[in-house]
Amino acid sequence: MNIQQANLLLEKINALHKNISLDDGDISSIERDLMMSYVRQFYETYVDAETTPLAKPTKRKASPAPASKPTPKPVAVAKAAPTPALVAQEPKAVVAPPPPPKPVVIQTPSPPPAPSSNSNPAIEALFGHKAATELSEKLSQQNISDLTKALSINDKLLYSNELFGRDMSGMNTILGQLNKLSNMGEAKALLVNIADKNNWADGEKSEVAQSFIKLIRRRY
């Protein structure tokens, strides 16, 4: 039996129940579906303990990082030289044209940085993803429009303590930045350094980190 998984699920059930209690029992459809999913997974950990021995988790091989696209060369745009003006006072004399203006260089924005190919394989494994197959998994992977509003108070405390060194303000800043990104690739590039700095792959932190990354994936 996976005791760590059972403990984590029990913490989520208690946290969600407490959050619902704070709202005077007014439960939304998402909270109800999440509670059903947590309870089902908690029950399955005990069923699996009776049928099959606990298998050690296998680490996934880090997928090769996409090659970064070459930065396009800046395009130089030159303005046309003005037509020389004639001098009215003296016949056949013309004013020399001014020198042509310097070309204007337009700097094109460089593409967002790709994740480093030398990143920790254990950190890369945290970002592994498989498509949901069961109904409970699909319900728990519904899209999120705003990460800063999707977390309960208990989830914020859990993630800030375990993954952000008890820095709630720093975590909220990162969530705000993730809201502005357009895909999971950009989000991963932002989170890899934070994960490596705060040792997300160590011990029980890895399960909390996978839960957090799974939540971030629902934003895109």
SEKOL-448222 format. One record per residue (C-alpha): x, y, z. Coordinates in steps of 0.5 Angstrom, whole numbers, padded with zeros to 4 digits, always signed. Layout:
<rs>
XYZ;...
</rs>
This chain:
<rs>
+0000+0000+0000;+0003+0007-0002;+0002+0010+0005;+0005+0017+0002;+0000+0017-0003;-0006+0016+0002;-0003+0021+0007;-0003+0026+0001;-0010+0024-0001;-0013+0025+0006;-0010+0032+0007;-0013+0034+0000;-0020+0031+0003;-0019+0035+0009;-0017+0041+0006;-0023+0041+0001;-0028+0039+0007;-0025+0045+0011;-0026+0050+0005;-0033+0048+0004;-0035+0048+0011;-0032+0056+0011;-0037+0057+0005;-0043+0055+0010;-0044+0048+0006;-0045+0052-0001;-0041+0047-0005;-0040+0048-0013;-0040+0042-0018;-0032+0043-0019;-0031+0042-0011;-0036+0036-0011;-0033+0032-0017;-0026+0034-0014;-0028+0031-0007;-0031+0025-0011;-0025+0024-0014;-0020+0024-0008;-0025+0019-0004;-0025+0014-0010;-0017+0015-0011;-0016+0014-0003;-0021+0008-0003;-0017+0005-0009;-0010+0005-0005;-0013+0001+0000;-0016-0004-0005;-0009-0004-0009;-0006-0006-0002;-0010-0012-0002;-0009-0015-0009;-0002-0013-0011;+0004-0012-0008;+0007-0004-0008;+0011-0003-0014;+0017+0002-0014;+0015+0008-0018;+0020+0008-0024;+0023+0015-0026;+0021+0017-0033;+0027+0019-0038;+0027+0026-0039;+0024+0028-0046;+0029+0032-0051;+0028+0039-0050;+0026+0042-0057;+0031+0046-0061;+0031+0053-0060;+0029+0057-0067;+0035+0061-0069;+0034+0069-0068;+0032+0072-0075;+0037+0078-0077;+0035+0085-0076;+0032+0088-0082;+0035+0095-0084;+0030+0100-0087;+0033+0106-0091;+0029+0112-0092;+0029+0115-0099;+0034+0121-0100;+0030+0128-0101;+0030+0131-0108;+0036+0136-0109;+0033+0143-0108;+0035+0149-0114;+0038+0156-0112;+0033+0161-0114;+0038+0167-0114;+0044+0164-0119;+0042+0161-0125;+0045+0154-0126;+0047+0153-0119;+0044+0148-0115;+0044+0146-0107;+0048+0139-0106;+0043+0134-0103;+0044+0132-0096;+0047+0126-0094;+0042+0120-0094;+0039+0118-0087;+0042+0113-0083;+0038+0106-0084;+0033+0105-0078;+0034+0098-0075;+0028+0094-0073;+0029+0089-0067;+0025+0083-0067;+0023+0080-0061;+0027+0073-0059;+0023+0067-0058;+0022+0065-0051;+0028+0061-0048;+0027+0054-0048;+0028+0049-0042;+0036+0048-0041;+0038+0041-0044;+0042+0040-0038;+0037+0040-0033;+0036+0035-0027;+0033+0029-0030;+0029+0028-0024;+0026+0035-0025;+0024+0033-0032;+0021+0027-0029;+0016+0031-0025;+0013+0035-0032;+0011+0028-0035;+0004+0028-0037;-0001+0022-0039;-0008+0023-0042;-0014+0022-0037;-0017+0015-0038;-0022+0015-0033;-0028+0020-0032;-0026+0022-0025;-0019+0024-0028;-0022+0028-0033;-0027+0032-0029;-0021+0033-0024;-0017+0036-0031;-0022+0041-0033;-0019+0048-0035;-0018+0054-0030;-0018+0061-0032;-0014+0064-0026;-0009+0060-0022;-0009+0065-0017;-0017+0064-0015;-0017+0056-0017;-0013+0055-0010;-0016+0054-0003;-0013+0057+0003;-0010+0050+0005;-0008+0048-0002;-0004+0055-0002;-0001+0054+0005;+0001+0047+0003;+0004+0049-0004;+0008+0055-0001;+0011+0051+0005;+0013+0045+0001;+0015+0048-0006;+0016+0056-0005;+0020+0056+0002;+0014+0058+0006;+0014+0065+0001;+0006+0066+0000;+0008+0072-0003;+0013+0069-0008;+0008+0064-0010;+0003+0069-0012;+0007+0073-0016;+0009+0066-0020;+0002+0064-0021;+0001+0071-0024;+0006+0070-0029;+0004+0064-0031;-0003+0067-0032;+0000+0071-0037;+0003+0065-0041;+0000+0062-0047;+0002+0054-0047;+0005+0049-0042;+0012+0050-0045;+0013+0057-0043;+0010+0055-0036;+0015+0049-0036;+0021+0054-0038;+0019+0058-0032;+0018+0053-0027;+0024+0049-0028;+0029+0053-0025;+0024+0054-0019;+0024+0047-0018;+0031+0046-0018;+0032+0051-0013;+0027+0049-0008;+0029+0041-0009;+0022+0039-0012;+0024+0032-0013;+0027+0030-0006;+0022+0026-0002;+0015+0027-0001;+0016+0034-0004;+0016+0030-0011;+0008+0028-0010;+0006+0035-0008;+0010+0038-0014;+0007+0033-0019;+0000+0035-0016;+0002+0043-0017;+0005+0042-0024;-0002+0038-0026;-0006+0044-0023;-0002+0049-0027;-0003+0044-0034;-0010+0046-0033;-0009+0053-0034;-0007+0051-0042;
</rs>
